[in-house]
Each structure stands twice: as structure tokens, then as C-alpha cells.
Amino acid sequence: MGKIKDKTLNELFNRSVAEKILAVEKLWDNIKESSANDEPTSFEKKLIKERLALYKENPTKVKKWEDVKADYLKKK
């Protein structure tokens, strides 16, 4: 990182936990606002179309979120 960014980060590192959390929340809100109107990338659009086509071919071949999550947690 550049010296200015390092200086800013070092200033944040020297703050209290509460101040760090507030800074992260403000940063996250800023990211959310600035990306709210972003269009999906061409890769993301292609992936969505492929997955939608697979679903339309066999709409009964899906899993509930609860099942996917349970399977994942079993593997941990």
C-alpha cells in the first residue's frame, strides 16, 4: 500500500475497538451504496443463464437451503 493509505490504516489501528467497528460499518455502507447499481459481469450473467437452464431442464432436482447447510456442517 501507499504511504498515505498505510498512515490512515495505522491511525485506525490505534483507535478503540468501538471506533474501529464504527469505521468498518461506515466503510461497508459506502461499499454497499456504491455497488448497489452495479450490473452483473458477463461471467456472472453467463453463469446465471447456465444455472437457470439446468433448473428448467429438471426443476425437481434441487435441494433446500437447510439441507445444503446441514450437509456442509456435517463435513466440518
C-alpha positions as CSV (number, residue, x, y, z in Angstrom):
1,M,0.0,0.0,0.0
2,G,1.0,3.6,-0.4
3,K,2.3,5.7,2.5
4,I,-1.0,7.7,2.7
5,K,-3.1,4.5,3.0
6,D,-0.7,3.0,5.5
7,K,-0.9,6.1,7.6
8,T,-4.7,6.1,7.5
9,L,-4.8,2.4,8.5
10,N,-2.3,2.9,11.3
11,E,-4.4,5.7,12.6
12,L,-7.4,3.3,12.6
13,F,-5.4,0.6,14.3
14,N,-4.7,2.9,17.2
15,R,-8.4,3.5,17.8
16,S,-10.6,1.8,20.3
17,V,-12.5,-1.3,19.3
18,A,-15.8,0.6,19.2
19,E,-14.3,3.2,16.9
20,K,-12.8,0.5,14.6
21,I,-16.3,-1.1,14.4
22,L,-17.9,2.2,13.5
23,A,-15.3,2.8,10.8
24,V,-15.9,-0.7,9.4
25,E,-19.7,-0.1,9.4
26,K,-19.3,3.2,7.6
27,L,-16.9,1.6,5.0
28,W,-19.3,-1.3,4.5
29,D,-22.3,1.1,4.0
30,N,-20.2,3.0,1.5
31,I,-19.3,-0.1,-0.5
32,K,-23.0,-1.2,-0.4
33,E,-24.2,2.1,-1.7
34,S,-21.6,2.4,-4.4
35,S,-22.2,-1.2,-5.7
36,A,-26.0,-1.2,-5.5
37,N,-26.4,-0.3,-9.1
38,D,-23.6,-2.4,-10.5
39,E,-24.5,-4.6,-13.3
40,P,-23.5,-8.3,-13.2
41,T,-20.3,-9.1,-15.1
42,S,-20.5,-11.0,-18.3
43,F,-19.2,-14.1,-16.4
44,E,-22.0,-13.7,-13.8
45,K,-24.7,-13.3,-16.5
46,K,-23.4,-16.4,-18.3
47,L,-23.4,-18.4,-15.0
48,I,-26.9,-17.3,-14.2
49,K,-28.2,-18.3,-17.6
50,E,-26.5,-21.7,-17.4
51,R,-27.9,-22.4,-13.9
52,L,-31.4,-21.3,-14.9
53,A,-31.2,-23.6,-18.0
54,L,-30.2,-26.5,-15.8
55,Y,-33.1,-25.7,-13.4
56,K,-35.6,-25.6,-16.2
57,E,-34.4,-28.9,-17.6
58,N,-35.1,-30.6,-14.2
59,P,-36.8,-28.3,-11.7
60,T,-37.3,-31.2,-9.2
61,K,-33.5,-31.7,-8.9
62,V,-32.9,-29.0,-6.3
63,K,-32.0,-29.0,-2.6
64,K,-33.5,-26.9,0.1
65,W,-31.1,-24.4,1.7
66,E,-31.5,-26.2,5.1
67,D,-30.3,-29.5,3.5
68,V,-27.3,-27.9,1.8
69,K,-26.3,-26.2,5.0
70,A,-26.7,-29.4,7.1
71,D,-24.6,-31.3,4.6
72,Y,-21.9,-28.7,4.8
73,L,-21.9,-28.6,8.6
74,K,-21.6,-32.4,8.7
75,K,-18.4,-32.2,6.7
76,K,-16.7,-29.7,9.0
